[in-house]
Amino acid sequence: MLQALTLALILIVAYKPFGSYMARVYSSSKDLRVERGIYRLIGVSSGRGQSWQSYLRAVLAFSLVSVIAVYALQRIQQWLPFSLGLPPVPEGVAFNTAASFISNTNWQSYSPEVTMAYVTQAAGLAVQNFVSAAVGMAVAIAVVRGFASRSGGTLGNFWTDLTRGTVRILLPISFIAAIVLIAGGVIQNLNGFTDVTTVTGSTQSIPGGLTASQEAIKLLGTNGGGYFNANSAHPFENPTAWTNLFEIVLMLIIPFSLPRTFGMLVKDTRQGIVIVSVMAGLFLTSLVLVGWAELAANGTAPQLAGGAMEGKEQRFGILGSTLFGTTSTMTSTGAVNSMHDSYTALGGMMPMINMMLGEISPGGVGSGLYGMLVLAVIAVFVGGLLIGRTPEYLGKRIGPKQMTLASLYILVTPTLVLLGTGLSFAIPGIREEIENVSILNPSNHGLSEVLYAFTSASNNNGSAFAGLTASTPWLATALGVAMLLGRFLPIMLVLALAGSLAQQTSAPATVGTLPTHRPQFAGLLTGVVVIFTALTYFPVLTLGPLAEGLIS
């Protein structure tokens, strides 16, 4: 409880100054010297605005080059310095990993410490941790500019937004965070593998690595890919209870402050307060439910232990684990300090539902904000129909075109999740592979493992029910495709929505305009989020975690 209260206090204190700082970063007309050097190097003009089509082309081109670069780096790592004697990453895993890190998913179907060499980790994966997060923030700011435009205009410049987000926000905070983590016991070295003699007289090989520097941006950028297979449950990544709380703060600080940035840019900070209050309400509800499920676990062993301790680190306890798990699945981080597969049936269902909400409370860096704004557009339209008010949001009329784009946006992820899960069990050959090779636990929990995997991949989260072996040809390919489509199809649709809004002139509010800065709209928006998720996913949840919970 003290950890949760401390976390809330930190986020409340940071909301206004940090959110305002990010608004100044993206609205400033001045470039830093290092930024001007980057613009000259890549040959762009920082002040030239882009239409939504041009902005989208820049996002896709940059991401395509990134996929190719990360894939190539994995395939040639045996010839690079500090290769540690590791072989090249297999083709399927290399594709899955490239898709994963470019899409800000950071799904890992391998053991990083014995698969990825130092240069691959630092020059490939860690770099993508920065730029994939910066891409999400850039898209969010472009969407906000679409709402903020008063007389028709562009969405800004992608290359400027990408550079500023990296140089002015992600890099400096990550540098400080890495030092704090090193002080807390997180390792940072180039020691390779160190052989030691255990107390039983056997030999154990202990890996080293550039962990603190990658851990900082892994969490700050809501990436989630760990340096070690155990992720933030590993003592080299997360040694103590206070580093655990610090890592949770890193995951939440940007997503929970971006609504303030939104309010500043649209010149109505009350709108940001409504958005962040909905995010906070959903987050708190999930945290209470998963904590209750784990503390109230049935069975002799959980009762003697004071709760369901299987899969949890003693140094964090149940509530320290559920707070971290709720944070990582309510954002798009996917990092874990406990094994979600070992949670109780209903406790394990909650991280799944967190992702099914669309990761909007507060969501990933950037993606959470623009996802919530799409749902706000839908809420305005629904609310206007219910009470006979004009469907307008921030002075922009919500018509058939805007509703079509918003509807397609919210259908992308459920389609990928349900289609991927269904095909895994419907196609005979694939079903045999899934049941005989991939699934550790049969029956309802086995379905939950596959459902969780596609939910995580399609929502660009990256966490997993660890009982699933996902390095098989089908899952490596299908999950990689789900990550890319789950990342870039919504970006296409939300930028098209922003472009259509930017072309409108801003209409003044009238007596027929639905107020969107009041608690009533916050309640309406919350209802839209919950009802949409319930109607979409309830049937498949009844076959997996709900059925398992009733049986147990």
Secondary structure, 3 states (H helix, E strand, C coil): CHHHHHHHHHHHHHHHHHHHHHHHHHHCCCCCHHHHHHHHHHCCCCCCCCCHHHHHHHHHHHHHHHHHHHHHHHHCHHHCCCCCCCCCCCHHHHHHHHHHHHCCCCCCCCCHHHCCCHHHHHHHHHHHHHHHHHHHHHHHHHHHHHHHCCECCCCCCHHHHHHHHHHHHHHHHHHHHHHHHHHCCCCCCCCCEEEEECCCCCEEEEECCCHHHHHHHHHHCCCCCCCCCCHHHCCCCCCCHHHHHHHHHHHHHHHHHHHHHHHHHCCCHHHHHHHHHHHHHHHHHHHHHHHHHHHCCCCHHHHHHCCCCCCECCCCHHHHHHHHHHHHHHCCCCCCCECHHHCCHHHHHHHHHHHHCCCCCCCCCCHHHHHHHHHHHHHHHHHHHHHCCECEECCEECCHHHHHHHHHHHHHHHHHHHHHHHHHHHCHHHHHHHHHHHCCCCHHHHHHHHHHHHHHHHCCCCCCCCCCCCCCHHHHHHHHHHHHHHHHHHHHHHHHHHHHHHCCECCCCCCCECCCCCHHHHHHHHHHHHHHHHHHHHHHHHHCHHHHHHHC
